[in-house]
Amino acid sequence: MAPSTRRGNETTAAGSSRYEAVADLAQRALADDDLETILQATTSAVATVIDARSLAVLERLPGGSRATIRSHVGRHPTGGEAGTVPATAESWVGTVLDRGAVIVDDHRTSDVDPPAEGEPRSSVGVRIDADGEPWGVLEAHATDTGAFAEADVAFLERVADVLEPALDADRSRTRSDAAPSHREGVDRVLRAIETAREGIAVLEPGGEFAYVNEAYAELYGYEPATMRGMHWEEVHPSGMVRRIYREVFPQLSTTGAWSGRTIGLRSDGTRFLKEHSLSSTADGGMVCIVRDVVERRRLESEFEEIYSRITDAVIGLGVDWTFTHVNDRAAELIGLEDRELRGRSFWTVFADVDETFETELRTAMESQEPTAFEEYVPVLESWLEVSVYPSETGLSIYLRDITDRKTVEGELRESNWALRQLYEITADPERSFEEKVTELLELGRERLGLEVGFVASVDPEADQFEIVHATADDRVRPGKTAPLSETYCRQTIETMEPFVLTDAPDEGWADERAYRRWGFDTYVGCEIPGGDGTRTVCFADDDARSEPLTPAERGFVELAAQWLSYELERRHHQTELEELVDELEASNERLEQFAYAASHDLQEPLRMITSYLRLIEDRYGDELDADGEEFLEYAVDGAERMREMIEGLLEYSRVDTRGDSFETVDLECVLEAVRSDIRVQIAESDAEITASPLPRVRGDSGQLRQLFQNLLSNAIKYSGDEPPRIDVSADRSRVDGYWRIAVRDDGVGIDPEESERIFDVFQRLHGHDEPGAGIGLALCQRIVERHGGEIQVDSEPGEGATFTVTLPPASVPAA
């Protein structure tokens, strides 16, 4: 088990896919208000990156001793679809909540309790926070030991960071709407609410009542059984029905919840004002909660008493638009006491309200129908949720300050826009790296509202700082250097999170050399991990910032740093790869030179040796005794073998450099051509070659012909005393789609211990009495490897051999 850091090292390939997964989830979290959808998308996306037996998001339940599974992929240790697990201090979930991030390589030797008895063997988990408090856990489990690494922790923590704003927004909506965010266990809910004092109903997707409790039916003057099957339109006036379709349902479809005031229609035709909350269900229906909140106010004293007990800001207006009442909350919101407002015109106090506000109030007064809307009031510098209830004597106006909620919504919109822009910049293949960094810095300046942005390279040991990318500002131009000790970045690289100053002098930096040198009152910087050195991405401004950075703004800076980390790491490995390619090309060039020498310089002396040996045989053959003739024959044979070996080696060296480009090749045609090439060998050995239908593959037709000629010739050559029987077959792998071509014979076979050595150059298992240079199978292996496949042999002495090669299908280009 090992603790985690927020930024663990990851390989370039894995890091790229993980970065894309995090970016996609960030966009979904900001664009989608449905928490359940976000959580399920999270587990599905993470499961495609991390290879685990199960992966889940768990939420800690009230009381803290248990946690429930909100979404999961795979078989969870609880074994249940909606089970709970322990969350106490000694449990697995409790340990993750306490430590923040945990890896367990083997639960049998760890001090952390396993999630379930007996399995899994290894686990990884990170804590998810909401509103600054532990909310739950994102975890993965595997049956193998040591299945997870620090890179997995870093990835899960980035995913948890993406979930936090979505959880905060969901809590904000829940507090603001005072309505349930989702429907869990309808049957259990119905039993619990049967005797509730509020009116509660469940609607089918078509709008019919599936269930109403006693309180709901009593409000409308019906029996519960009578209301079941009725449509909701039957219990609202026609004008209210139109208003619900026009104003309520659009918000409900967007946020999943709505609350406000509506007019109800009783069975006897009378109307009543109700406080109404709606929440969408997973199947397209709705849960409705209603309360009768308005009664005819007969006496002024009762009117005053009711207003004094209301926690919302409430004002009363007469038909002449003068204030008749202001409760304490309204007086606090407006900044004037009741006695200062009573008798004054509403239009005088709120002279700068916009046209929407005025139109809504005048329409309510004229139509005598209630209305509700949200509006920004400049004089109060606040967003208000306004509910208006008309009567013959004027208007009752309820005001709720929703500035905080609007601020959160605005921040989410800003974050959504910034993340989309960030994705468009970083994912554009047409932009160069320098262009992407410049646009990223410009985006950061706009997102954070700061003057400058730059990327710096730092060396803590040498106390060096150099700006490598920057926006247009002379102080932070690329190439500018300074001692690291005289910069804000010295603090940046000492923290695991973004280092932030919103008022440097007020935060103790007035006497620092960094402040005197640069003069930035506002600064935010984040270390860029990975690559071939230490770097930072920073944004700054001369002026102090009145508000602290929001979590979303910090998150943007971290995402920018993460992308730069991935890109720098990729470029670093790309450089290494290019250097390796250069080395390989140089090596191939040397091999080509060797091949040339083998072809010309080495073969010429052999031809001379062979020629002179033939001359000796022709001129002096009659004078040689038996030993002399034998010696001469050995010399000629050795020279021929040397020539064959040199030619074979030359052919082996040119597999990659002199081969033809890949194209679609019909193996049926290749096999027929090979039969023709070795027809004499087939006839002399009385060989029988059978073949099942062969596929079309992608490759070099000439080299594939050489491949099968070598395999069939070997099968005939080492057939033993009986006529060779050879079968060629093909089947396709379900894993990667490659074709597996098998060449089976019933010959002398091969010792399994020699199954690897036979593919080495000049390796011969059957002695030098057999013809050949000992390079045929090595050439086969080189050809198959060029096609991206593999070759192997399965054999036993005396039982024949099966050579299997894998080749890419015609529809998949070879690398």
C-alpha positions in Angstrom: 0.0 0.0 0.0 1.3 3.4 -0.9 -0.1 7.0 -0.5 -0.8 8.9 -3.7 0.0 12.3 -5.0 -2.2 14.4 -7.3 0.1 14.2 -10.2 1.6 10.7 -10.7 3.6 9.8 -13.7 1.9 8.0 -16.6 3.1 6.6 -19.8 2.4 8.7 -22.9 0.0 6.3 -24.5 -2.1 5.6 -21.4 -1.9 9.2 -20.3 -3.3 10.4 -23.6 -6.4 8.1 -23.4 -6.9 9.1 -19.7 -6.6 12.8 -20.5 -9.3 12.4 -23.2 -11.5 10.5 -20.7 -11.1 13.3 -18.1 -11.8 16.0 -20.7 -15.0 14.3 -22.0 -16.3 13.8 -18.4 -15.6 17.4 -17.6 -17.7 18.5 -20.5 -20.5 16.1 -19.7 -20.5 17.2 -16.0 -20.9 20.8 -16.9 -23.5 20.3 -19.7 -25.7 17.7 -17.9 -27.6 18.5 -14.7 -28.7 14.9 -14.0 -26.3 13.5 -11.3 -27.3 9.9 -11.9 -26.4 10.2 -15.6 -23.1 11.8 -14.8 -22.2 9.1 -12.2 -23.1 6.3 -14.6 -21.1 7.9 -17.4 -18.2 8.2 -15.0 -18.0 4.6 -14.1 -18.5 3.5 -17.7 -15.7 5.9 -18.9 -13.2 4.9 -16.2 -13.9 1.2 -16.8 -12.6 1.6 -20.3 -9.3 2.9 -19.0 -8.6 0.9 -15.9 -8.6 -2.9 -16.2 -10.5 -4.0 -13.1 -13.0 -6.7 -11.9 -15.3 -4.0 -10.7 -15.5 -0.2 -10.5 -17.9 1.9 -8.5 -18.9 5.3 -7.1 -20.1 5.0 -3.4 -21.8 7.8 -1.4 -21.4 8.0 2.4 -24.8 7.8 4.1 -25.9 10.1 6.9 -24.3 9.0 10.2 -21.1 8.0 8.3 -21.1 4.3 9.2 -22.3 3.0 5.9 -21.9 3.9 2.2 -24.3 3.1 -0.7 -23.4 2.2 -4.3 -24.6 5.0 -6.6 -23.2 3.5 -9.8 -20.9 0.6 -10.8 -19.5 -1.5 -13.5 -18.7 -5.2 -13.1 -19.4 -7.5 -10.1 -19.1 -5.4 -6.9 -17.8 -7.0 -3.7 -21.2 -6.4 -2.0 -22.7 -8.6 -4.7 -25.8 -6.4 -4.8 -27.2 -3.9 -7.2 -28.0 -1.4 -4.6 -26.2 -2.7 -1.5 -24.4 -0.8 1.2 -20.9 -1.4 2.6 -19.2 -0.4 5.9 -17.7 3.1 6.1 -16.3 3.0 9.6 -12.7 3.9 10.3 -11.3 0.4 10.0 -13.2 -0.5 6.8 -11.9 -0.1 3.2 -14.2 2.8 2.4 -13.5 4.5 5.8 -9.8 4.2 5.1 -10.1 5.9 1.7 -12.3 8.7 3.2 -9.7 9.3 5.9 -6.5 9.1 3.8 -7.9 10.6 0.5 -6.2 8.0 -1.8 -5.2 4.4 -1.1 -3.6 1.5 -3.1 -3.6 -2.0 -1.7 -1.4 -4.4 -3.7 -2.5 -7.5 -1.6 -5.3 -7.3 1.0 -3.9 -10.5 2.6 -0.8 -8.6 3.8 -2.2 -5.1 4.1 -3.5 -3.4 7.3 -6.5 -2.2 5.3 -9.6 -4.4 5.6 -10.7 -5.9 2.2 -14.1 -4.7 0.7 -15.4 -8.3 1.0 -14.2 -11.5 2.7 -11.8 -13.5 0.5 -11.7 -11.1 -2.5 -10.6 -9.0 -4.2 -6.8 -9.2 -3.8 -5.9 -5.6 -4.8 -7.8 -2.3 -4.7 -7.4 1.4 -5.5 -9.7 4.2 -4.2 -9.8 8.0 -4.0 -12.1 10.2 -2.0 -14.7 12.4 -3.6 -15.5 15.7 -1.9 -18.5 18.0 -2.2 -18.8 21.5 -0.7 -15.4 20.9 0.9 -16.5 17.8 2.8 -16.0 14.0 2.1 -18.9 12.9 0.0 -17.9 9.4 -1.1 -15.4 7.1 -2.8 -14.4 6.2 -6.4 -12.9 2.7 -6.2 -11.7 -0.2 -8.4 -10.9 -3.8 -7.4 -9.1 -6.7 -9.1 -8.6 -10.4 -8.3 -4.9 -10.2 -9.1 -2.3 -8.8 -6.7 -0.5 -5.5 -7.7 -3.0 -4.7 -10.3 -2.9 -0.9 -9.8 -0.2 1.8 -9.9 0.3 5.4 -8.9 -0.8 6.4 -12.4 -4.3 4.9 -11.6 -4.5 6.9 -8.5 -3.6 10.1 -10.3 -6.2 9.4 -13.0 -9.0 8.6 -10.5 -8.2 11.8 -8.6 -8.6 13.8 -11.7 -12.0 12.1 -12.3 -13.0 12.9 -8.7 -12.0 16.5 -9.3 -14.4 16.6 -12.3 -17.2 15.1 -10.2 -16.9 17.7 -7.4 -18.5 20.7 -9.3 -21.3 18.4 -10.4 -22.0 17.3 -6.8 -21.8 20.9 -5.6 -24.2 22.0 -8.3 -26.6 19.2 -7.4 -26.6 20.1 -3.7 -27.2 23.8 -4.7 -30.2 22.8 -6.8 -31.6 20.6 -4.1 -31.3 23.4 -1.5 -32.7 26.1 -3.8 -35.6 24.0 -5.2 -36.4 22.2 -1.9 -37.6 19.3 -4.1 -36.3 15.7 -4.5 -33.6 15.3 -7.1 -34.4 11.8 -8.1 -36.8 9.0 -7.4 -35.5 6.0 -5.4 -37.7 3.0 -4.6 -41.2 4.3 -5.6 -43.0 1.6 -3.6 -41.1 2.5 -0.4 -41.7 6.2 -0.9 -45.4 5.6 -1.4 -45.7 3.8 1.9 -43.8 6.5 3.7 -45.8 9.4 2.4 -49.3 7.9 2.7 -50.0 9.9 5.9 -47.9 13.0 5.0 -49.5 16.3 5.6 -48.4 17.7 2.2 -50.2 16.6 -0.9 -48.0 14.2 -2.8 -48.7 12.6 -6.2 -46.9 10.5 -8.8 -47.7 11.0 -12.5 -47.3 8.6 -15.4 -45.2 9.7 -18.4 -48.4 10.6 -20.2 -49.5 12.9 -17.4 -52.1 10.7 -15.7 -52.1 10.3 -11.9 -50.6 6.9 -10.9 -50.9 7.7 -7.2 -52.2 10.4 -4.9 -52.2 10.5 -1.1 -55.1 11.6 1.1 -53.8 15.1 1.6 -53.4 15.7 -2.2 -56.9 14.4 -3.0 -58.4 16.5 -0.2 -56.9 19.7 -1.6 -58.7 19.2 -4.9 -61.9 17.9 -3.4 -61.7 14.3 -4.6 -61.2 10.8 -3.2 -57.8 9.3 -4.0 -59.3 6.4 -6.0 -61.2 8.9 -8.2 -58.1 10.9 -9.0 -56.1 7.9 -10.2 -56.1 7.9 -14.0 -57.2 11.6 -14.2 -54.9 13.9 -16.2 -53.2 16.7 -14.4 -54.8 19.3 -16.8 -58.2 18.5 -15.2 -57.1 20.0 -11.9 -55.9 23.4 -13.2 -57.6 26.3 -14.9 -57.0 26.5 -18.7 -54.9 29.7 -18.3 -52.7 27.9 -15.8 -52.4 24.9 -18.0 -51.0 27.0 -20.8 -48.6 28.7 -18.4 -47.3 25.4 -17.1 -46.6 24.2 -20.7 -44.9 27.5 -21.5 -42.8 28.1 -18.4 -42.7 25.1 -16.1 -42.0 22.2 -18.4 -39.1 23.8 -20.2 -37.3 24.3 -16.9 -38.3 20.9 -15.7 -36.8 19.2 -18.8 -33.6 21.2 -18.4 -32.9 20.9 -14.6 -35.1 17.9 -13.7 -36.9 20.0 -10.9 -39.1 23.0 -10.6 -40.8 24.8 -7.7 -43.1 27.8 -7.6 -46.8 28.8 -7.2 -49.6 27.7 -9.4 -53.5 27.9 -9.3 -55.4 24.7 -8.6 -59.0 23.8 -9.6 -61.1 21.9 -7.1 -63.9 19.5 -8.0 -66.5 22.1 -7.3 -64.9 24.6 -9.7 -63.3 26.9 -7.1 -59.7 27.9 -7.4 -56.9 28.0 -4.9 -53.3 29.1 -4.8 -50.8 26.4 -4.1 -47.1 26.0 -3.6 -46.0 23.5 -6.1 -42.8 21.4 -6.5 -42.1 19.0 -9.4 -39.3 16.5 -9.9 -38.8 14.3 -13.0 -38.5 10.6 -12.6 -36.3 8.2 -14.5 -39.2 6.8 -16.5 -40.4 10.2 -17.8 -43.0 10.7 -15.1 -43.1 13.3 -12.3 -43.4 13.5 -8.5 -45.6 16.4 -7.3 -45.8 18.0 -3.9 -48.4 20.7 -3.2 -49.4 22.9 -0.3 -52.3 25.4 0.0 -50.4 28.5 0.9 -53.0 31.3 0.4 -56.2 32.0 2.3 -58.5 35.0 2.0 -57.0 37.6 4.4 -60.0 39.2 6.1 -58.4 41.2 8.8 -55.4 43.5 8.6 -54.1 42.2 11.9 -54.1 38.6 10.6 -52.5 39.8 7.5 -49.7 41.5 9.5 -49.2 38.4 11.6 -48.9 36.1 8.6 -46.3 38.4 7.0 -44.2 38.6 10.1 -43.8 34.8 10.2 -42.7 34.5 6.6 -39.0 33.9 6.1 -39.0 35.2 2.6 -39.0 38.9 1.9 -42.6 39.9 1.4 -44.1 43.3 0.4 -47.7 44.3 -0.1 -48.8 46.8 -2.7 -52.2 48.5 -3.0 -54.0 48.9 -6.3 -52.4 52.4 -6.6 -48.9 50.7 -6.5 -48.1 52.1 -3.1 -46.4 50.0 -0.3 -49.0 48.7 2.2 -46.6 46.4 4.1 -42.9 45.3 4.2 -41.9 42.4 6.5 -38.6 42.4 8.3 -36.8 40.3 5.7 -37.9 42.6 2.9 -36.9 45.7 4.9 -33.4 44.1 5.3 -33.2 43.3 1.6 -34.3 46.7 0.4 -32.5 48.7 3.1 -35.5 50.7 4.2 -37.9 50.1 7.2 -41.6 49.5 6.8 -42.4 53.0 8.1 -40.1 54.6 5.5 -41.8 52.7 2.6 -45.4 52.6 3.6 -47.4 54.9 1.3 -44.5 55.4 -1.2 -44.9 54.3 -4.9 -43.2 51.1 -5.8 -42.1 52.7 -9.1 -40.3 55.4 -7.2 -38.3 53.0 -5.0 -37.6 50.6 -7.8 -37.2 53.1 -10.6 -34.6 51.1 -12.5 -36.4 47.8 -12.8 -36.5 46.5 -16.4 -39.4 46.0 -18.7 -39.9 42.3 -17.7 -40.3 43.1 -14.0 -42.9 45.9 -14.7 -44.8 43.9 -17.3 -45.1 40.9 -15.0 -46.5 43.0 -12.1 -48.9 44.9 -14.3 -50.2 41.8 -16.0 -50.8 40.1 -12.6 -52.7 43.1 -11.4 -54.9 43.2 -14.5 -55.5 39.5 -15.0 -55.7 38.6 -11.3 -53.6 35.5 -11.9 -50.4 34.8 -10.0 -47.0 34.8 -11.7 -43.4 34.0 -10.9 -40.1 35.0 -12.5 -36.5 35.6 -11.8 -34.9 39.1 -12.3 -31.8 41.0 -11.5 -32.6 44.2 -9.6 -29.7 46.8 -10.0 -30.7 48.9 -7.0 -30.3 45.8 -4.7 -27.4 44.4 -6.7 -29.2 41.0 -6.3 -30.9 38.4 -8.3 -34.5 37.8 -7.0 -37.0 35.0 -7.4 -40.2 36.9 -7.5 -43.7 35.3 -6.8 -46.7 37.6 -7.3 -50.2 36.9 -5.9 -53.0 39.3 -6.9 -56.2 40.2 -5.0 -58.9 42.8 -5.2 -56.9 45.0 -2.9 -53.5 44.8 -4.6 -50.5 42.5 -4.9 -48.6 40.3 -2.4 -45.0 39.9 -3.7 -42.6 37.3 -2.3 -38.9 38.0 -2.9 -36.2 35.4 -2.5 -32.5 36.3 -2.9 -31.1 33.8 -5.4 -27.8 35.7 -6.1 -25.7 32.8 -4.8 -27.5 30.3 -7.0 -27.2 32.6 -10.0 -23.5 33.0 -9.3 -23.0 29.2 -9.2 -24.9 28.9 -12.4 -22.9 31.6 -14.1 -19.7 30.0 -12.9 -20.8 26.7 -14.4 -21.6 28.4 -17.7 -18.2 30.0 -17.7 -16.5 26.7 -16.8 -18.4 24.9 -19.5 -17.5 27.5 -22.1 -13.8 27.5 -21.0 -13.6 23.7 -21.1 -15.1 23.6 -24.6 -12.7 26.2 -25.8 -9.8 24.3 -24.1 -10.9 21.1 -25.8 -11.2 22.7 -29.2 -7.7 24.2 -28.9 -5.9 21.1 -27.6 -7.7 18.6 -29.9 -7.2 20.5 -33.1 -4.6 18.6 -35.2 -4.1 21.6 -37.5 -2.6 23.8 -34.7 1.1 23.5 -33.8 2.2 23.0 -30.2 3.3 26.7 -30.0 -0.1 27.9 -31.4 -2.0 25.7 -28.9 0.1 27.0 -25.9 -0.4 30.7 -27.0 -4.2 30.2 -27.4 -4.4 28.3 -24.1 -2.7 31.2 -22.3 -5.1 33.7 -23.9 -8.0 31.6 -22.9 -6.7 31.4 -19.3 -6.4 35.2 -19.2 -10.0 35.6 -20.3 -11.3 32.8 -18.0 -9.5 34.2 -15.0 -9.8 37.9 -15.9 -6.0 38.4 -15.4 -3.6 40.5 -17.4 -0.8 38.1 -18.4 -0.1 34.4 -18.8 3.1 32.5 -19.3 4.8 29.1 -19.2 8.3 29.0 -17.5 11.1 26.5 -17.3 12.6 26.3 -13.8 15.7 24.6 -12.2 15.5 24.7 -8.4 19.0 23.4 -7.9 20.6 26.0 -10.2 18.1 28.7 -9.0 17.2 29.4 -12.6 13.9 30.7 -14.2 13.2 31.2 -17.9 10.0 32.1 -19.7 9.4 29.9 -22.7 5.9 30.9 -23.7 4.0 34.1 -22.9 1.2 36.5 -23.9 2.0 40.0 -25.1 3.7 41.7 -22.1 7.2 43.0 -22.1 7.8 41.8 -18.5 7.1 38.2 -19.4 8.4 37.9 -22.9 9.8 34.5 -24.0 13.6 34.1 -23.3 13.5 36.4 -20.2 15.4 34.9 -17.3 15.7 35.6 -13.5 16.9 33.8 -10.4 14.1 31.4 -9.3 14.4 32.8 -5.8 13.1 36.1 -7.1 9.9 34.7 -8.6 6.6 33.5 -7.5 7.3 30.2 -9.1 9.7 29.2 -6.3 6.5 28.8 -4.2 4.6 27.2 -7.0 6.8 24.2 -7.3 6.7 23.6 -3.5 3.0 23.0 -3.5 0.9 20.1 -4.8 -1.9 22.3 -5.8 -2.2 25.7 -7.6 -0.4 28.5 -5.6 -2.7 31.5 -5.5 -2.2 35.1 -4.4 -5.2 37.5 -4.7 -3.6 40.4 -2.9 0.1 39.9 -2.6 1.0 42.8 -0.3 -1.9 42.0 2.1 -0.7 38.3 2.1 2.8 39.2 3.3 4.6 39.5 0.0 5.2 43.3 0.0 8.9 42.9 1.1 9.6 39.8 -1.0 12.1 40.2 -3.9 9.6 38.5 -6.2 7.0 41.2 -5.6 9.5 44.1 -5.9 10.8 42.6 -9.2 7.5 41.7 -10.9 4.8 43.8 -9.1 2.0 41.3 -9.5 -0.7 41.7 -6.8 -2.7 38.7 -8.2 -0.9 35.4 -9.2 -2.0 31.8 -9.8 0.6 29.2 -10.8 0.6 25.4 -11.2 3.5 23.0 -11.7 3.5 21.0 -15.0 4.6 17.5 -14.1 6.5 15.2 -16.6 8.4 16.0 -19.7 12.2 16.6 -19.7 12.3 19.2 -16.9 10.3 21.2 -14.5 7.9 23.8 -15.8 5.0 26.0 -14.5 2.0 27.6 -16.1 1.1 30.9 -14.5 -1.4 33.8 -14.8 -0.9 37.2 -13.1 -2.2 40.8 -12.8 -1.0 44.1 -11.4 -4.2 44.7 -9.6 -5.5 42.8 -6.5 -8.5 40.6 -6.9 -11.5 41.3 -4.7 -12.8 37.7 -4.7 -10.9 34.5 -4.2 -10.4 32.0 -7.0 -13.4 29.7 -7.3 -12.9 25.9 -7.4 -13.8 25.9 -11.1 -11.1 28.6 -11.8 -8.5 26.6 -10.0 -9.7 23.5 -11.8 -9.2 25.3 -15.2 -5.5 26.0 -14.2 -5.0 22.4 -13.2 -6.5 21.1 -16.5 -4.3 23.5 -18.4 -1.2 22.1 -16.5 -2.4 18.5 -17.1 -2.7 19.1 -20.8 0.7 20.7 -21.0 2.1 17.8 -19.0 0.7 15.2 -21.4 1.9 17.2 -24.4 5.4 17.8 -23.1 5.7 14.1 -22.1 4.5 13.1 -25.6 6.9 15.5 -27.3 9.7 14.1 -25.1 9.0 10.6 -26.0 8.5 11.6 -29.6 12.0 13.1 -29.6 13.4 9.9 -28.1 11.5 7.9 -30.8 12.8 10.0 -33.6 16.4 9.6 -32.3 15.8 5.8 -32.1 14.4 5.8 -35.7 17.5 7.7 -36.8 19.7 5.1 -35.2 17.7 2.3 -36.8 17.9 4.0 -40.2 21.7 4.3 -39.7 21.9 0.7 -38.7 19.8 -0.4 -41.7 22.1 1.7 -43.9 25.1 -0.1 -42.5 23.3 -3.4 -43.1 22.7 -2.4 -46.7 26.4 -1.7 -47.1 27.2 -5.1 -45.6 24.7 -6.7 -48.0 26.4 -5.0 -50.9 29.8 -6.2 -49.8 28.3 -9.7 -49.3 26.8 -9.6 -52.8 29.9 -8.4 -54.6 33.1 -8.4 -52.6 32.5 -11.8 -50.9 31.0 -13.6 -53.9 33.7 -12.7 -56.3 36.4 -14.6 -54.5 34.1 -17.6 -54.1 33.4 -17.6 -57.9 37.1 -17.5 -58.5 37.7 -20.4 -56.1 34.9 -22.4 -57.7 36.2 -21.7 -61.2 39.8 -22.8 -60.4 38.5 -25.9 -58.6 36.6 -26.8 -61.8 39.7 -26.1 -63.9 41.7 -28.5 -61.6 38.9 -31.1 -62.0 38.8 -30.7 -65.8 42.6 -30.7 -66.4 44.0 -32.9 -63.7 40.9 -35.1 -62.8 42.4 -38.1 -64.5 45.6 -37.8 -62.5 43.9 -37.6 -59.1 43.4 -40.7 -57.0 40.2 -41.4 -55.1 41.2 -39.3 -52.1 42.1 -36.4 -54.3 38.7 -36.5 -56.1 36.9 -36.7 -52.8 38.9 -33.7 -51.5 38.1 -31.7 -54.6 34.4 -32.6 -54.3 34.4 -31.4 -50.6 36.1 -28.1 -51.7 33.6 -27.4 -54.5 30.7 -28.3 -52.2 32.0 -26.0 -49.4 32.3 -23.1 -51.8 28.8 -23.7 -53.1 27.5 -23.8 -49.5 29.3 -20.6 -48.8 27.7 -19.0 -51.8 24.2 -20.2 -50.8 24.8 -18.8 -47.2 25.9 -15.4 -48.6 22.9 -15.2 -50.9 20.6 -16.3 -48.1 22.1 -13.7 -45.8 21.7 -11.0 -48.4 18.1 -12.0 -49.0 17.5 -11.9 -45.2 19.0 -8.5 -44.8 16.8 -7.0 -47.5 13.4 -8.1 -46.2 12.6 -4.7 -44.7 14.6 -2.5 -47.1 13.9 -4.1 -50.5 10.4 -5.4 -50.0 7.4 -4.2 -52.1 4.6 -2.0 -50.6 1.7 -3.8 -49.0 -1.4 -4.5 -51.0 -4.3 -7.0 -50.9 -3.0 -10.5 -51.5 -5.1 -13.6 -52.3 -3.4 -16.5 -50.5 -5.1 -19.0 -52.8 -3.2 -17.5 -55.7 0.0 -17.5 -53.6 -0.3 -21.2 -52.8 -0.9 -22.1 -56.5 2.2 -20.1 -57.5 4.2 -21.9 -54.9 2.9 -25.4 -56.1 4.1 -24.4 -59.5 7.5 -23.3 -58.3 8.2 -26.6 -56.4 6.4 -28.9 -58.8 9.6 -30.9 -59.5 10.2 -31.4 -55.7 6.5 -32.4 -55.3 6.7 -34.9 -58.1 10.0 -36.5 -57.0 8.8 -37.0 -53.4 5.2 -38.0 -54.4 4.0 -35.3 -52.0 0.3 -34.6 -51.4 -0.7 -31.0 -50.5 -4.2 -30.3 -49.4 -5.7 -26.9 -48.5 -8.9 -25.4 -47.1 -10.1 -22.1 -48.5 -7.5 -19.4 -47.8 -8.2 -15.7 -47.1 -7.1 -12.4 -48.6 -4.6 -10.6 -46.5 -2.6 -7.4 -46.6 1.1 -7.8 -47.4 3.9 -8.1 -49.9 2.9 -10.8 -52.4 6.5 -11.6 -53.3 7.6 -12.1 -49.7 4.5 -14.1 -48.9 5.3 -16.4 -51.8 8.8 -16.9 -50.5 7.3 -17.6 -47.0 5.1 -20.4 -48.1 7.7 -21.8 -50.5 10.1 -22.2 -47.6 7.5 -23.8 -45.4 6.3 -26.3 -48.0 9.8 -27.1 -49.1 10.9 -27.8 -45.5 7.9 -30.0 -45.0 8.8 -32.1 -48.1 12.5 -32.2 -47.3 12.0 -33.5 -43.7 9.1 -35.9 -44.4 11.0 -39.0 -43.5 10.7 -42.3 -45.4 7.0 -41.9 -46.3 5.6 -39.7 -49.0 4.9 -36.2 -47.5 1.3 -35.3 -46.5 0.9 -31.6 -46.0 -2.2 -29.6 -45.1 -2.7 -25.8 -45.2 -5.6 -24.3 -43.3 -6.7 -20.9 -42.0 -8.9 -19.5 -39.2 -9.4 -15.9 -37.9 -8.7 -14.7 -34.3 -11.6 -13.2 -32.4 -9.3 -11.1 -30.4 -7.4 -9.0 -33.0 -9.0 -10.2 -36.3 -5.7 -11.5 -37.7 -5.6 -14.7 -39.8 -3.8 -17.7 -38.4 -2.4 -19.8 -41.3 -1.3 -23.3 -40.3 1.0 -25.6 -42.4 0.9 -29.2 -41.0 3.1 -32.1 -42.0 3.6 -35.7 -40.8 7.4 -35.7 -41.1 10.2 -36.3 -38.7 9.2 -33.6 -36.3 11.3 -31.3 -34.1 12.3 -31.5 -30.4 10.2 -28.9 -28.5 13.4 -27.6 -26.8 14.6 -26.5 -30.3 11.4 -24.7 -31.3 12.9 -21.3 -30.7 16.4 -22.0 -32.1 15.3 -23.2 -35.5 14.3 -19.6 -36.4 17.9 -18.3 -35.8 20.2 -17.6 -38.7 22.4 -20.6 -39.9 20.8 -23.0 -37.3 20.4 -26.6 -38.7 18.9 -29.3 -36.6 19.3 -32.2 -39.1 23.0 -32.0 -39.9 24.9 -30.7 -42.9 24.1 -33.7 -45.1 20.8 -32.1 -45.9 20.8 -29.4 -48.6 20.2 -25.8 -47.7 22.0 -22.9 -46.0 20.2 -23.0 -42.7 18.5 -19.6 -43.2 15.1 -20.5 -44.6 13.1 -20.4 -41.3 15.0 -17.3 -40.1 13.9 -15.6 -43.4 10.3 -16.8 -42.8 10.3 -15.2 -39.3 11.7 -11.9 -40.7 9.0 -11.8 -43.4 6.2 -12.5 -40.9 7.5 -9.8 -38.5 7.5 -7.3 -41.3 3.8 -8.0 -41.8 3.1 -7.4 -38.1 2.5 -11.1 -37.3 4.2 -14.0 -35.5 5.4 -17.5 -36.5 5.6 -20.5 -34.2 6.0 -24.2 -34.4 4.2 -27.0 -32.5 5.9 -30.4 -32.9 7.2 -33.6 -31.3 9.9 -35.9 -32.8 8.4 -38.4 -35.1 4.9 -36.8 -35.0 5.2 -34.1 -37.7 5.2 -30.4 -37.2 2.7 -27.5 -37.5 4.0 -24.1 -38.4 1.5 -21.3 -37.7 1.8 -17.7 -39.0 -0.4 -14.8 -38.2 -1.1 -12.2 -41.0 -3.3 -9.0 -41.0 -6.6 -9.2 -42.9 -7.0 -7.3 -46.1 -9.2 -4.6 -44.4 -6.7 -3.6 -41.8 -3.6 -1.6 -42.9 -0.4 -3.0 -41.5 1.8 -0.8 -39.4 
